C-alpha cells in the first residue's frame, strides 16, 4: 500500500500526543458516507487509545451519535483496549446549529454540553476536569462529509484558539481542504477510503 504524504502527516501528528492528552473528535457524517469515513474513524480511535489519549466526541450531524457509538463499539469488541465510558472517552449528543455549535465549543463548551450522551451531568465526570473551551484540548479531529466540516473548524475554533486540527473527509471534499493543509491550518488530511 502506497502511503499518502497527507496521511503520514496525520499519523505523525497523532503520534506526538502523550498519555492523558485530550482530543476532541467531531462527527459530521452519516450512513451514506460511512463506507468512506468510518474506516478512518476506527483507525484513529485505535491510534488514540494506544497512546492513552482521552477522547471527547461531539456530533454535528443527526446521525453522528449513531456513527460514533458504532465506532466505539467496534473498538471495544476488538478487545485490544480496556476502555471505559466516562473515563477513557466521553460522548455528547447531537447539537443542531452547524458552525454556531463550533463557535460555542470554541468559547464555552460547558454552556453547550451540560451532560454526556448517557444523561450524566458533566460535573460528575472526572474526564471533564479542566475542559471549558476548545483551547483545553491538545488536538481536534474533524470527520466530515459536508458542512460543517474542516473549513468551519479552522475559521471558528482552531485557528482563533491556536489548537492543532486535522480532518478525515470524503474524497470529493479533499480539493476544498487542500489549501488549509498547504497553509498548515490542517495537520494533513485523511482523504477518503485510501486515506483511511
NORTA-V841816 format. One record per pair of residues at least 4 apart in sequence whose ideal C-beta (glycine too) atoms are under 8 Angstrom apart, sorted by the first residue. I is the first residue (numbers start at 1). GAP is how many residues later the second one is. Records with the same first field share a line. If there is no record, write none. Layout:
I->GAP  GAP
This chain:
3->4  5
4->4  187  190  191
5->4  183
6->4  175  182  183  184  185  189
7->4  181  182  183  184  188
8->4  180
9->4  157  172  178  179
10->4  156  158  177  178  179  180  185
11->4  36  177
12->4  176
13->126  151  153  174  175
14->30  33  34  37  125  152
15->32  36
17->4  6  31  34  36  121  122
18->33  34  35
19->32  33  34
20->32  33  34
21->30  32  33  117  118
22->31  32  34  109  114  115  116  117
23->25  30  31  32  33  114  115  116  117  118
24->32  33  34  81  110  113  115  116  117
25->16  19  30  31  32  33  43  115  116  117  118
26->32  33  34  76  114  115  116  117  118  127
27->14  30  31  32  33  34  37  38  40  41  116
28->31  32  33  36  114  115  116  117  118  120  121
29->4  5  8  32  34  35  38  114  115  116  117  141
30->4  31  32  33  34  37  115
31->32  35  36
32->113
33->4  112  137
34->4  33
35->4  158
36->109  134  135  156  157  160
37->4  30  106  107  108  131  132  133  159
38->4  29  32  33
39->4  154  157
40->4  103  128  150  155  156
41->4  26  27  30  102  127
42->4  29  32  33
43->4  153
44->4  97  124  146
45->4  10  26  27  30
46->4  29  32  34  35
47->4
48->5  7
49->4  6  26  31  32  34  39
50->30  31
53->85
54->34  35  36  73
55->33  34  35
56->33  34  36  71  75  81
57->11  15  32  33  34  35
58->6  34  37  43  47  55
59->4  5  6  8  9  33  34  35  36
60->4  34  35  38  41  42  84  88
61->33  84
62->32
63->4
64->4  30
65->4  26  28  29  52
66->4
67->4
68->4  23
69->4  22
70->4
71->4
72->4  11  17  19
73->4
74->4
75->5  6  8
76->5  7
81->7
83->4  5  6
84->4
85->4  5  6  33
86->4  30  32  34  39  40  41
87->39  40
88->39
89->38
90->26  27  35  37  38
91->25  26
92->21  24  25
93->24
95->6  9  17  18
96->5
97->4  7
98->4  49  50  54
99->4  49  53  56  57
100->4
101->4  11  47
102->4  46  50  51  54  55
103->4  53  54
104->4  5  7  8
105->4  7  28  29  52
106->27  28  29  50  51  54  55
107->26
108->4  24  25
109->4  22  23  24  25  27
110->4  12  21  22
113->9
114->7  8
115->4  5  6  7
116->4  6  9
120->4  5
121->4
122->6
123->5
127->4
130->6
131->5  6
132->4
133->28
134->6  23  24  27  29
135->26  27  28
137->26
138->25  26
139->24  25  26  27
140->13  17  18  23  24  25  26
141->24  25  26  27
142->7  8  11  23  24  25  26  27
143->24  25  26
144->4  5  6  23  24  25  26  29
145->4  24  25  28
146->27
147->4  5
148->4  5
149->4  18  20  24  28
150->4  15  17  19  23  27  30  36  39
151->4  25  26  29
152->4  5
153->4  5  12  14
154->4  5  11  26  31  32
155->4
156->4
157->4  6  8
158->4  5  6  7  27
159->26
164->23
165->20  21  22
166->20  21  22  23  24
167->10  19  22  23
168->21  22  27  28
169->4  5  8  20  21  22  23
170->4  22
171->20  21  22  23
172->20
173->4
174->4  15  17  18
177->4  9  12
178->4  11
179->4
180->5  6
181->4  5  7  8
189->6
190->5  6
191->4
192->4
